[in-house]
Structures are given as C-alpha cells and as structure tokens.
Amino acid sequence: MGYYSSLLAAQVFLPLYINGCPGNFFDKETSNTFVVAFIIVIGVQMITLYFQQKIGPRFFVPFELRRDPNAYNYFFKFSRRAGSNDPERADSQPEENIECVICMNKIIYEIGSDGNVISLPSSNSSGT
C-alpha cells in the first residue's frame, strides 16, 4: 500500500491545492464541496485497491456473475471411459499421429517400463 499511497499523494496534491488552499498561486476560489467529494472518490479508490490486493481482483463481483459462460475452462475434466483413446490418460496407448496443438509437429516419444519418458527425438521444424 506504500506504493499506492505515494502515487496517490503525487496525483492529488495539485487538485487539492488549487481547490482547497485559499492563497493558491492561481488565485482561484476554494471549493469545499469539491475537496470533500475528491477525497471521498480517492478514498473509495484506495479501499478498492486494498481489497483487490488482499481478497482478489474480482472481490466486488457477486459469485453468481463471476462465471463467464463464454470463457474457456482450463480445468476441463477428461473422460475416463475404458475404451477411450484419450492421450491424457497414463494407461492409454499412444496413437501414431498425435500432434502438438501449438506447433502442429508430431509428438513422438518412448516410455519406459516405469512410466517415465526415455527419449524425445529432436524436432525437424525449420525457421523456429
């Protein structure tokens, strides 16, 4: 919060000085309502930043609205049926043409009897 406080002090000094100090160098009339409203807005911002840091960035969004139905679910549960050819399962047999979803190269690997990867062939992709 020290960073936010020092940043905030630098940003609010001039507006508070111009509108709150009767002897300012702009010879502008003071406005107590502006000063009070400005301090309230800055206080709400500081409280919001504090709770976002402590609780999380979406602390003020109700739980019912936090789930976006169009967002990708990174915690997808794979099917665990016995006959599926799911490459994520440890006991499934690898297919011949499994491709990397990012670079579209074929994934070729050898698995030892203990279940660990023994060797990976070098990729033959050019230009990367």
N, C-alpha and C positions, 0 to 999 in steps of 0.2 A: 504494500500500500504506500510505501515511501515514494516509489516512482510515480504513482498516480497523484499523490499529494503535491510533489514538486512540479509536475507537469501542469496540474490544475492551478497552482499558485501563479505560475508564469502566464497562464492564459486568462485568468480572471482579474489580474491586477489592474490593467488599463481600463476595462469597462467599469469596475467598481470605483476606481479613482475618478474617472470622468463624471460618473453619475452620482457619486456619494460624497465627494470632498467639496466643501463649499468654496475653497480657494484654489480650484484646479487651474491649470495654465491655459485651458481652452475657454475660460470664462463662461462655462455652461452652467445652467441652473441644476441644482441637485434634484434627484427624483427618488424619494424614499420607497415608493411602490416598486420601481424598477430594481432597486438594490435588494429588497426583500424577495421579490419574485426570482431574481437572478440567483440569489443564494439558495432558495428552495430548489430550483432546477439543478443547480450544481450539486446540492446535497443528494437529490434523487439519483443523479448520475453516479456519485461516489458509492451510494448504497448498492446500486445495481452492479457496479464493477466489483464491489466486495463480495456480494453473494454469488456472482458468476465465478469468481476465483475460488470460493470456499465450497459451493454446492455443485456448480456446473453451469455451462453456458446457457442451458435452456431451463433454468430453475423456475422462471415465471410462466412457462407454458404449461397448461393443465395436462395431466397424464393422458387424458383421453385424446388430446390433439397432438401428442408428441410423435406418434407413429405415422409416417407418411406412406400411404399405400403404394405410391409410385417409386419409392426408394428401393434400391437394391438391398436384399437381405444377405449380408456377408456370412451369416451363421446358418446357412442352408443345411438342412439335415438330409443326408443321402439315404436312399432306400437300402434296407438291409435284407432284402429277399434273397433266398438261397440261389436262385437261378440268374441273378442279375450279373452283368458284366461291368460292374462299377469299378473303375480304376482306383478309386479312393480306398477300397477295401483291401486289407492286407492279405486276406486269404483268396482273393480272386486272381485268376490267371491273366497276365497282361496280354493285350491284343497286339497284333502285328503292327498296326498303323496308328499308334497313339501319337497325336501331335500336340505340341505346346500351343496353348491358346494365345500366347503373346507373339511369338516369333514364327509360328507355323512350321517349325522343324520337327522331324520325327524324334520321339523320345525313345532311346534305346538304352537299356541298362541291364546289368546282370545282378541277380540277387542270390546271395549265398544261403547256405542251409540255416544260418542263424537269423535270416530275415533282413540283413543289412545289405546295402548296395556295395558290390565288389568293385565294379569299374564302370566308368562312363566314357564312351568314345568321344573323341574331340569333334566339335561341330564343324561342318564344312561350309558354314554360311559365309558369303563374301560380302565385303562392304561394311561390316559392322565391327 
